[in-house]
Amino acid sequence: MKTPFVSSTGITNSSESIRIQERLAIFLALIAGCIDATGLIQWKTYVSFMSGNTTSLGVAISTGKSEIIITSITVIVCFLLGIYVGTCLSLWKKIKNQILTFYIVSGILVFYTIIVYFYNINNFLSIAIVGFSMGMMNTIVTSVGNQKVNTDFVTGTLNSLARNTAMLTMTNDKVEKEAYKSNAVHLLLLWIGFLSGAFIAPFLLDYFGKWTLMIPALLLMVCGIMISKINAKN
């Protein structure tokens, strides 16, 4: 349980860094929930929930709905590409601290928002761009302490939450109880973060319209700057 861990942001696994990882994961989950809900409202497609898109793809193939087939394949492939690129960046030894992913995702969203404000962009292209960004964002925080987490989708989060809660109730070891309790709390907060992001998305769309994705983009940029300062102190 005490094995040191270095996250993709360059933060090592100590009590203080675990708290930072937890807050960062919740913050990213909130952003992901907001973007995913925005995609669902605007394009009737999840840009981070690939289980739902896979189900939609299967049904569309069965019923011959070509538009849904193309949409689902587009977002799934681009999401996978985003994870691939983000993971490659996190493993690239020339990059000391993997803050670059924050700026890339933020930059993509900023560029997309500016372009879509002045020009009409095809829905498939919008889904591809945002889906790719969400895939990359999923690689920023992959663990909180020793607990694996996903900030972009909650099926795995809820599964891990239920498993840790079950192990918490079944074990009599005090150390294990504390570990399972900590994991369960982290995962619950992560789920609440995603839910909160989805909740605020309709309000942001009503108020900001085409500029909505600029909000999570700027938040990601600010977050990257803050993590850079933390890493510099360490």
C-alpha positions in Angstrom: 0.0 0.0 0.0 3.0 2.3 0.5 4.5 1.9 -2.9 5.4 5.4 -4.3 3.5 6.4 -7.4 4.2 9.2 -9.9 1.1 10.5 -11.7 1.1 11.8 -15.2 1.3 15.3 -13.8 4.6 14.5 -12.1 3.2 14.5 -8.6 4.5 11.7 -6.3 2.5 9.7 -3.9 2.6 11.3 -0.5 -0.2 12.4 1.8 0.0 15.9 0.4 0.2 14.8 -3.2 -2.7 12.4 -2.8 -4.8 15.3 -1.7 -3.7 17.2 -4.7 -4.4 14.2 -7.0 -7.9 13.9 -5.4 -8.8 17.5 -5.9 -7.4 17.5 -9.5 -9.3 14.3 -10.3 -12.6 15.8 -9.0 -12.0 19.0 -10.9 -11.3 17.1 -14.1 -14.4 15.0 -13.6 -16.5 18.1 -13.2 -15.0 19.5 -16.5 -15.6 16.1 -18.2 -19.2 15.9 -17.0 -19.8 19.4 -18.3 -18.3 18.7 -21.7 -20.1 15.3 -22.0 -23.4 16.9 -21.2 -22.7 19.6 -23.7 -22.1 17.0 -26.4 -25.2 15.2 -25.5 -27.4 18.3 -25.6 -25.8 19.7 -28.8 -25.1 16.6 -30.9 -27.1 13.9 -29.1 -23.8 12.0 -28.6 -21.7 11.3 -25.6 -18.1 12.5 -26.0 -16.7 10.5 -23.1 -19.2 7.8 -22.3 -18.1 5.1 -24.8 -20.3 2.4 -23.2 -23.3 4.3 -24.3 -21.9 5.0 -27.8 -21.0 1.3 -28.2 -24.6 0.4 -27.4 -25.9 3.0 -29.8 -23.5 1.6 -32.5 -24.7 -1.9 -32.0 -28.4 -0.9 -32.2 -27.7 1.4 -35.2 -26.0 -1.5 -37.1 -28.9 -3.7 -36.3 -31.5 -1.2 -37.4 -29.5 0.3 -40.3 -29.3 3.9 -39.0 -26.3 5.0 -41.0 -26.0 8.5 -39.4 -25.8 7.0 -35.8 -23.3 4.4 -37.1 -21.0 7.1 -38.5 -21.4 9.3 -35.4 -20.7 6.5 -32.9 -17.7 5.1 -34.8 -16.3 8.7 -35.2 -16.4 9.5 -31.5 -15.2 6.1 -30.4 -12.2 6.2 -32.7 -11.3 9.8 -31.8 -11.6 9.1 -28.1 -9.2 6.1 -28.5 -6.8 8.3 -30.4 -6.9 10.9 -27.7 -6.0 8.3 -25.1 -3.3 6.9 -27.3 -1.7 10.4 -27.8 -2.1 11.4 -24.1 -0.5 8.1 -22.9 2.4 8.5 -25.4 2.9 12.1 -24.0 2.9 10.8 -20.4 5.5 8.2 -21.3 7.7 10.5 -23.3 10.9 10.9 -21.2 11.8 14.2 -22.8 8.8 15.8 -21.0 9.7 16.1 -17.4 6.3 17.0 -16.0 3.3 16.1 -18.1 1.6 19.4 -17.9 1.6 19.7 -21.7 -1.6 17.6 -22.0 -3.5 20.3 -20.0 -2.4 22.9 -22.5 -3.0 20.8 -25.6 -6.6 19.9 -24.6 -7.2 23.5 -23.5 -5.8 24.8 -26.8 -7.9 22.4 -28.9 -11.1 23.5 -27.1 -10.2 27.2 -27.3 -9.4 26.9 -31.1 -12.6 24.9 -31.7 -14.7 27.4 -29.8 -13.3 30.4 -31.8 -13.8 28.6 -35.1 -17.3 27.4 -34.4 -18.3 31.0 -33.4 -17.5 32.3 -36.8 -18.2 29.3 -39.0 -20.7 26.4 -39.1 -18.8 23.2 -38.4 -20.2 19.8 -39.3 -21.4 17.8 -36.3 -19.2 14.9 -37.2 -16.1 17.1 -37.1 -17.2 18.7 -33.8 -17.7 15.3 -32.3 -14.3 14.1 -33.5 -12.5 17.1 -32.1 -14.2 17.1 -28.7 -14.0 13.3 -28.4 -10.3 13.4 -29.1 -9.9 16.1 -26.4 -11.8 14.0 -23.9 -9.7 11.0 -24.6 -6.5 13.0 -24.0 -8.0 14.5 -20.8 -8.7 11.0 -19.5 -4.9 10.4 -19.3 -4.1 13.4 -17.1 -5.0 11.7 -13.7 -5.1 7.9 -13.7 -4.7 7.3 -10.0 -5.4 8.8 -6.6 -2.9 7.2 -4.3 -3.0 3.6 -5.3 -6.6 3.6 -6.5 -7.0 3.7 -10.3 -9.5 6.3 -11.4 -11.2 7.5 -14.6 -12.1 11.1 -14.8 -14.0 11.0 -18.1 -16.6 8.3 -17.4 -18.2 6.9 -14.3 -19.1 3.3 -15.0 -15.6 2.2 -13.8 -15.8 4.7 -10.9 -19.1 3.3 -9.6 -17.8 -0.2 -10.0 -14.7 0.5 -8.0 -16.8 2.4 -5.4 -19.1 -0.6 -4.9 -16.2 -3.0 -4.7 -14.3 -0.9 -2.2 -17.4 -0.4 -0.1 -18.0 -4.2 -0.1 -14.4 -4.9 0.9 -14.7 -2.2 3.6 -17.7 -4.0 5.2 -16.2 -7.5 4.9 -12.7 -6.9 6.3 -11.8 -6.8 10.0 -8.3 -5.5 9.4 -8.0 -1.8 10.6 -5.4 -0.8 8.0 -7.4 -2.3 5.2 -10.6 -0.7 6.5 -8.9 2.7 6.4 -7.6 2.1 2.9 -10.9 0.9 1.5 -12.8 3.8 3.2 -10.3 6.3 1.8 -10.7 4.8 -1.7 -14.5 4.8 -1.4 -14.6 8.5 -0.4 -12.3 9.5 -3.3 -14.5 7.6 -5.8 -17.7 9.0 -4.4 -16.4 12.5 -4.7 -15.2 11.8 -8.2 -18.7 10.7 -9.2 -20.3 13.8 -7.6 -17.8 15.9 -9.5 -18.9 14.4 -12.8 -22.6 14.7 -11.9 -22.1 18.3 -10.9 -20.4 19.1 -14.2 -23.4 17.6 -16.1 -25.8 19.5 -13.9 -24.3 22.9 -14.7 -23.8 22.3 -18.5 -27.4 23.3 -19.5 -27.1 26.6 -17.6 -23.7 27.4 -19.2 -25.2 26.6 -22.7 -28.1 28.9 -22.0 -25.8 31.8 -20.9 -22.7 31.4 -23.1 -24.1 29.6 -26.1 -21.3 28.9 -28.6 -18.7 30.0 -26.1 -19.6 27.3 -23.6 -16.6 25.1 -24.2 -14.3 28.1 -23.5 -15.1 27.8 -19.8 -13.7 24.2 -19.3 -10.8 25.2 -21.7 -9.8 28.1 -19.5 -10.3 26.1 -16.3 -7.9 23.4 -17.7 -5.3 26.1 -18.5 -5.5 27.6 -15.0 -5.3 24.1 -13.6 -2.1 23.4 -15.6 -0.5 26.6 -14.4 -1.3 25.7 -10.8 0.1 22.2 -11.2 3.3 23.6 -12.8 3.8 25.9 -9.8 3.3 22.9 -7.4 5.8 20.8 -9.3 8.3 23.7 -9.3 8.1 23.9 -5.5 8.8 20.2 -5.3 
